[in-house]
Amino acid sequence: MGTKLFVGSLPWSVNDDTLKAAFEAHGKVVSAKVITDRQSGRSKGYGFVEMAEESDANNAIQALNGKDLSGRNIVVSEAKSKG
């Protein structure tokens, strides 16, 4: 199983493909999902990326946390499990 990352402070313009592309430079991306409002379909400004390897996830956190993505500095951290 991969390592899931939380990505916050996303610009409204970022979609699943943009998010995936930003993380692919740092390793194999299993999935990338921008969370959207069910009624409006608009981004809620955060998402989740699952990286295949824990080392890739750590590299992505180091490389992307606080960095610019489409005009905003994003927050990247390991996702906390539900419950």
C-alpha positions in Angstrom: 0.0 0.0 0.0 1.2 3.5 -0.8 1.5 6.6 1.3 -1.3 9.1 1.3 -0.5 12.8 1.3 -2.8 15.8 2.2 -2.4 18.8 -0.1 -3.9 22.1 1.1 -4.2 25.7 -0.1 -4.8 24.6 -3.7 -5.9 27.2 -6.2 -9.4 26.7 -7.6 -8.0 26.1 -11.0 -6.1 22.9 -10.0 -7.8 19.7 -11.1 -6.9 16.0 -10.6 -4.6 15.9 -13.6 -2.7 19.1 -12.6 -2.3 17.7 -9.1 -1.0 14.4 -10.4 1.4 16.0 -12.8 2.9 18.2 -10.0 3.7 15.1 -7.9 4.8 12.7 -10.7 8.2 14.5 -10.8 8.9 13.0 -7.3 7.8 9.4 -7.8 5.0 7.1 -8.9 1.6 8.5 -8.2 -1.1 5.9 -7.5 -3.9 8.4 -7.3 -4.6 12.2 -7.1 -7.9 13.7 -6.2 -9.0 17.3 -5.6 -11.9 17.3 -3.2 -15.0 19.1 -4.7 -18.2 20.4 -3.3 -21.0 17.9 -4.1 -23.6 20.6 -5.1 -21.5 23.1 -6.9 -18.7 20.8 -8.2 -16.2 23.6 -7.2 -12.9 22.7 -5.6 -12.7 22.9 -1.8 -9.1 23.9 -2.0 -7.5 20.7 -0.9 -6.9 17.2 -2.1 -5.1 13.9 -1.6 -2.3 12.2 -3.5 -1.3 8.6 -2.9 2.4 7.8 -3.7 3.5 4.3 -4.4 6.5 4.4 -2.2 7.0 6.0 1.2 10.4 7.4 0.1 8.7 9.1 -2.9 6.1 10.6 -0.6 8.8 12.0 1.7 10.6 13.4 -1.3 7.4 15.1 -2.5 6.7 16.6 0.9 10.3 18.0 1.0 10.1 19.3 -2.5 6.6 20.7 -2.7 5.5 21.9 0.8 5.4 25.7 0.8 6.1 25.8 -3.0 4.1 27.6 -5.7 1.5 25.6 -7.7 -0.5 27.7 -10.2 0.0 30.9 -8.2 -0.5 29.7 -4.6 1.9 28.2 -2.0 0.6 24.7 -1.3 0.8 22.8 2.0 1.9 19.1 1.7 1.9 16.7 4.6 1.3 13.0 5.3 -2.5 12.5 5.5 -3.8 11.6 9.0 -6.0 8.4 9.1 -9.7 8.6 9.7 -10.9 7.7 13.1 
